[in-house]
Amino acid sequence: MKHRYGISAFIVCIILFIQLPSTYAYGESSPQDTHEILQKSLSIVEIDHEIERIGERQKQLDEQRQALSLQLQEQEGQIHTQQDRAGAVVRSYYTGERDSLLMTVLGARSFKDLFILFDYYQIIIGRDQAVLDKYQDRYRSLQQTSLQISQTHAELTQLKINLQHQRERVLALQKEVDGKVAASGDAAAMQKLMDELTIYWENIGIYEVKRYFKALAAAMQNLPQFIQEQNGGISTTGKTYTIRIGQDELNTFLRSQNPIFEDFAFEFEKDRITASGQRDQLQLSIEGHYTVENEPQNSIRFHVDKLVFNQLELPDTTRRMLEQEFDLGFYPQKILSFVKATEVSTSEGILEVKLAISF
């Protein structure tokens, strides 16, 4: 009960900061300034987490690169041995040694000798082929490991650039926040509010946001079946198929999947999708769009363009993290296995997907 009271008190505190005139806020700080400070302080927290994720990924990649380097060394030793054996086999064919062996078989004086020599010939030829195949396998494996090392190196390089960028963002934001806090008239109270926001977000907020995303991702797995069951959900003109989903139909579907969506709704607008809801003292708003993706497979992928939690917009790092962790798209080939999506669009109240026969 004490924990819940603390959360409620914190939310009331934010609302007061946003709604009261500037004369009731801390000194010179206006509600807009307070809101900006809180939003930027939350961005700092989230970008710091992105820096931690980058650091963890760098550690994993470093360990992977070291393991691959050891693997490459072992493969290089193995391929040298195999290369010598393969070379001997190739030379034997080039110098005609295997032709001489074949002539010996063909020159057998009896059927009995012929069959015995032919069996030996097949064994030798089979071993030759096994040696050559093994060499080719080793060589392909060596190439694959070398390629993985190159890819790992490229990803590490990009991560270092991203890490530097995020650190610069944090420093710039922190400088802005420090300046605004100092000018607020009551720096201690403002700092306390920021600390409370951080605690609330890390202990409650992020888990609530993830709960919605997890529920959406689970529901989307069942969307193809729902579309199949709708009369007129799929239409065809020649070789082109069209899926149309109304926002009311989608919201009804989501509520049938999870009661968390009772107070949560999607809206389709021109080239934009919004989803928002409120439960208890928690407010969540998502804005995004769909695109057709073909890798790793044909799908309708949802991209989060804007994410607002309790009137505070979260940074792009949080949006990307949620996109990577939760799949909010759907796969048309689960509806019709012989088609692929070619186009997706939204208009007032309607989501439309164009499909073509996949050869």
N, C-alpha and C positions, 0 to 999 in steps of 0.2 A: 504493500500500500504506500509506503514511504517513497519507493522508486517511482510509482505511477504519479504520486503527488508532485514529485520533482519534475517529471516530464511535463505535466500540465502547467505547472508554474512557469517553466521555461517557455512554453508556447505562448502563454498569456503575456509573458514579458516581451516576446518578439512582436506580438500583435500590438501591444501598447506602443512599442517603438515605431512601428509602421504607421499607426493610425493617429497618434497624438500630434498636435501642432508642435512646431520646433521649440516653442517657449517651454514645453513640458519635457523636452528631451534634455540630454546632458549638454548644458552650456550652449555652444554654438552649433552643435550637431543637429542637423535636420533629420526627419524621418528617412528622406532619400539617402542622406549620407550614411545613416545607420544601416539601412538595408544594403547599401553598396559595400560597407565594411564587412558585414556578416557574409555576404555572398563571396567576396574576395577571400575572406578568411577560410570559408569552406572550400574554395578552389585551391587554396594553398594546401589544405589537408589532403585533398584528393590528388593533387599533382605530386605531393610527397609520396603518396601510396604508389603512384605510377613510377616514380623514381625507384621505390623499393622493388616493384615488379620487374623493372628493367634490370636492376642489380641482380635479382634472383635469376632472371633469364640469362644474363651474362655469365653467371656462375655455372649454370647448366651447360651453356654452350662451350665454355672453357673446358669443362670436364669431358664433354662430348668430343671436342677437338683433340684433347690429349689421348683419349681412348682410340680415336680414329687414327691418330699418328702412330700409335703402337701397333694397331692393326695393319696399317700400311707397311710398316717395317717388316712385320711377320710375313705379309703377303709378298713383299719384294724378295725376301729370302726364299720363300716357297716357289715363286715363279722362276727364279734363276735356276733352281734344280730342275723344275719342270721344263724350262726352256732348253736345257742341255739335252734332256731326254727327247723332247719333240724335235730338236735339231738333228739328233742322230737318226730318228725315224725318217725325217725328210731327206737327209743325205742318202739313206739306204735306197730310197726310191729313185733319187736323182742319179745315183751311180749304177743303178740297175741291179742291185743286190736282190731286191724282191722279184725282179724279172727272172733272175737265175733260179730263185727258189721255185717260181711257178714252172719254169722249164723242167726242173727236177721232178715236180709232181707229174707233169704231162709226159715225162719220159719213163714213168714207172713201167716195169716189165709185166706186171700182172695186175688184175683187178684188186686183189688183196692189198698189194703194195700201193696201188693208186689211192684206195680209200684211206689207208693209214697216213700216207703223205699229205693227202688233201685235208684230213682232219688237222694235222700239224700246221698246214698252211693257213687254215681258217683261224686257228688259235693265235698264230703269230700276227696275222692281219688284224684280228679282233683286238689284240693287245696294242698294236700300233694305233688303231683308232681310239682306243681308250686313253692312250697317252696324249694324243692330239686333242681329244675332247677335254681332258683334264687341264691341259695347258690353256685352251680357250676359256674354260670356266675361270681359271685363276686370273687370266688377263682381264676378263670382264669384271670380275670382282675387284681387281686392283683399280680399274678405271672408275668403278662406282664409288669406291672409298675415296679416291682422289677427288671426284666430283663433290662428294659430301663435305670433304674438308674445305673445298673452295666455297661452297654454299654457306657453310658455317662461318668462315672467315668474313664473307660479305655481310652476313646478318650481324655479326659482332661489330663490324665497322659501322653499319647503319644504327645499331643500338647505341654506340658511343656518341654518334651525332645527335640522336634523339635524347640521350641522357643529358648532354650539354645544353640542348635546347630547353628541356624541362627545368633544369637547374637555373637557367637564366630567367625563365618565366617566374619561378618561385621567388627569386631575389627581387625581381621588379615588382611583383605583387606585394611582397613583404614590405618593401620600401614604401609603396603607396599606402598600405594599411597602417604602418607605423606613423606615417605623416598624418593621416586622418584621425587616428586614435589620439595622437598628441594634441590635435586641434579640437577634439570633441568637447573639451571642458571638464571631463571626468574620465581620464584615461584608465583609472583603476576599475571603474564600473564597466566601461566598455570592454576592457580586457577580460573581465569576469564573464560577461555575456558571450564573448567569443569562445572562451574556454568551455562554457556550458553548451554552446552549440556544437563544439567539437566532440565533447563527451556524448551528447545526445545522438549525433550523427553516427559515430563509430559504434555505439552500443545498440541503437534502435533504428535509426534512419536507413542506413545502407542495407540492413537485413530486411526491412519492410519493402524497400525498392526491389531487392532481389526476389522477394516472395511474389510480387506481382509479375516480374519477368519470368520467373520459374513457372508460374501458373499459366502465363500466356504461351510459353514454349511448349508446355505439356498439351494445352488445348489445340495448338496448331498441328500437332501430330495427328489429331482426329478430324481436322478440317476436310481432307479429301473425301472421307466417308460421308460427312455431312453434305458436301456438295453433290455427291452422287445421289443422295436420297431426296434432293430438292427437285420438284417439278419445274422444268424450264431453267434449271441452273446451268445446263450446258446446251448450247445450240450449235448447229453446223451449217456452213454454206460451202458447198463443194469440198475442198480439202482443208478448209479452215474451220477450226472449232473455237468457240468463245465461251468463257466462263464469266458469269455475272453474279456478284455477291452484293446484296444491299446491306447498308450499315445496320438496319434494324434486324435483318436476318443474322448477321454476324454477332450482334450483341445478344440476341436470343440464344444463339449457339454457345457463346462464351459463358453465359449464366447457367446453361445446362451442364457445363463442364465443371464449374467451380463457383461456389457461393461468394467468393471474394469479388466477383464481377457484378454483384448486385448493385453496387454503387459506383460502377466504373463503365464508361461507354466510349465506343469508337465513333468518329465522325469522318466521312469521306468528303473532301472538298477538291477543287481543281488542283491536281498535281500535289496534293498534300493530305496527310492522314493525321488526325489528332486523337488522342485517347486521354481521358482524364477522369478522376474520381476522388472521392473523399470518404474516409472511414475514421470515425472518432476524431482525433485531432490531426490526422495525417492527410495531406493533400499531395496528389501526384499528377503531373501532366507530361505527356509524351507527344512529341511532334516528329513526324518522319515521312519517308516515302519508300515505295517499292521499286526494285530494279530486277531485270532478268539477268541471272547469272548462269554461266555454263560450266564453271569450275568450282569444286571438283565434280559437280553434276548439275544438270539443268534444274533451276529452282527460281522461285520468286522470293527474293531476299529483302528483308526489312532493314532500313537504315535509320538510326535515331539521329535526328537533326537538332533536337532541343529536348532537354530533360529538366523539369522544374519540380523541386521537392519543397513543400511548405513555403512557396513563393520565392524560393532561392534557386537560381539556375545553376546546374552542375556543369563542370567543365567538360571539354571534349574527351579528356582522358577517361572520365567515368563512362561516357557514352560508348567509347570504343571497347572498354573493358566489358560492359554489359552485352554488347553485340557479339563479342568473342565467346563469352560464357554461355549465352542463351540464344538458341536458334529460333527466331520469331518468324521465319519464312515458312513456305510450304512447297510441296513438290508435285507438280501437275501429273507426272508419270505414275503417281500413286492413284490417280483418278482414271487416266487412260494411258496404258503402258506404251502405246505406239505413237504418242505425240510428244512434242516439246514446246515449252513456252517461248514465244518470240517477241511479245510486247505486253506491257502492263501499264494501265493508266487508271486514274481516279477522277471522277467528276462529282457533282453534288449528289451525295448519298449512294454512289455506285462505285464498286471496284470491278474493273474489267480486265480479263487476261485473254490474249490471243494465243492460240495454239496451232501448230502445223504438224503434219505427219512427219515423224522422224524415220529416216531411212538408215 
